[in-house]
Amino acid sequence: MADGQQLGRTLLIQIGDGAGTEVFTNLCGLTTRSFSMSANEIDTTIPSCTNPGGPVEGTSRPGISKKTFSGSGRYVSSAAQKAFNTKIVGAEVFNAKIIVPGVGTFSGPYFVTDYELSGDVENSMEFTASFVPAAPPVFVAEA
């Protein structure tokens, strides 16, 4: 993709169908989405051994890292959505690709930690979903 601003709607999660030659399909209906990369901070601060009464400089190292995806939008019934629903109901791990424009693709096994359907009298049914990795995702940088 060209340098510059990236369209938010091109931040995607694709769900694998589990077949031998796996086919990945965009999770349809997303209107908002978020990809988070985080690492716990491990405090490694110690006072100086030669000047214990002197100033202490805080230091840290990275701990557990995580790459999560969440999104919400309009529920769109389809064969792919029905297969995805089965994975949610069964609390199953499935292969997914998270495509982050300008960064790259994170691929690997994921599962859904939270899934909510909602609706009112007039509007379309909506959903929210949160995805966490079941194993470290493989990262391929965008060319």
Secondary structure, DSSP 4 states (H G I P E B T S, - for coil): --SS---GGG-EEEEE---SS--EEE-TTEEEEEEEEEEEEEE-----SS-TTS-----EEEEEEEEEEEEEEE----HHHHHHHHHHHTT--EEEEEEETTTEEEEEEEEEEEEEEE--SSSPPEEEEEEEESSPPEEEE--
